[in-house]
Amino acid sequence: MKILISVLLTLIALILIIIIYVLIGETNNPLENNDIDIEWIKYKEKYNKNYNEPVENERRKQIFIKSRNLIIEHNKRYAIGLETYNLGLNKYADLTNKEYVGTLNLNDETDVNFINQTDDFNYDDYGNLNSFVNITEEQKTFITRNTIEYNYSYIDNIPDNVNWVKLGYDNPVLDQGNCGSCYIFSSLSAIEAHYFIKYKTLLQLSHQEMLDCSDRYGNYGCDGGLMEDVYAYIMLYGVGLSHQKPYIGTVSNQCSLSKPRIYIKKKYYSSKMNELELKEVIAHYGPVASSINAGLDTFKFYKSGLYYDPNCNKYNLEHSVTTVGYGITEDNGKDYWLIRNSFGPNWGENGYMRIARNRDNHCGLATYFLFPQF
């Protein structure tokens, strides 16, 4: 009996040691054990960061340390099952949150309400164009007539899982860099996907052309813009291919239109915050360009797993992504959306994120979305 009690006490002691081991983070994680100065030097080398001024270098280092500690603490909770996703250091770790959000720059005020008082593509409350500077009345009528609000159709036999990446839309995930051009990346990704669905051909469209040319029709280059203005521009003028005008991450001030050009005939939109409608569209038609709240540190440093942060509301939509699928996690049966981001392939799950679905429109993914028709 004494032997049994001794064994039980030993097991309990081992369990307690393991718990403490996890909680205090005494693992082989290089985030914990490496000297902070060495970590900082390696981080700068990896992400090509150069801070020659000692004061600025120290400031950036302190931001990096704060990011590092946030990631460590979060991943401790993930290790014991208190979080459903983990985080990792990336190129944003030495930026303040304000600086990070500044690289997103989606014009959220107009996306939700469909009202824009400053752009040349100018809409009223119903999605109708009010006034233009650079297009004719005939062109205005064409865009207005072919901008259509999507209505939930209650289509039968919607599958439980759809993944348009696995179905063939697997263009490389790109990086918008320090340019607030997410509205272009999400829009063109949805157009590329729908072109693939219809014509069984993968195209890579020119983000740089849209950056250089759509500013005169409502967008602001690297200072943000609207997905609907990208679509309206392509309805009128089309868009060329990326190899003819590769992305450089800044406005070149040289708007040139290359051939061949890809046009869309119609653009559909929804602002009903209806996740069932979003599911129906993705299953029946294809990927969509979606506005999203991406301003939290947890989104910024997302590495893998099912993203859910209770602080991520459905109204502050400062970013846009392409929603390319949905499904149910294999390990715990949780619903998720699959989104394609424009932070490069080293962010998230090879550039993608699984984000909670059917949880009160988490992060606003169903608040406003668009998709094209050829």
Secondary structure, DSSP 8 states (H G I E B T S, - for coil): -HHHHHHHHHHHHHHHHHHHHHHTT-SS-HHHHS-HHHHHHHHHHHTT----SHHHHHHHHHHHHHHHHHHHHHHHHHHTTS-SEEE---TTTTS-HHHHHHTT-B-HHHHHH---SSSSS-B-TTS-B---SSS-HHHHHHHHHTEEE------S---S-EETTTTT------B-TTSB-HHHHHHHHHHHHHHHHHHS----B-HHHHHHHGGGGT--TTB-B-HHHHHHHHHHH-B-BTTTS---SS--S-----SS-B--SEEEEE-S--HHHHHHHHHHT--EEEEE---SHHHHTEEEEEE--TT--SS---EEEEEEEEEE-TTT--EEEEEE-SB-TTSTBTTEEEEE-SSSSGGGTTTSEEEEE-
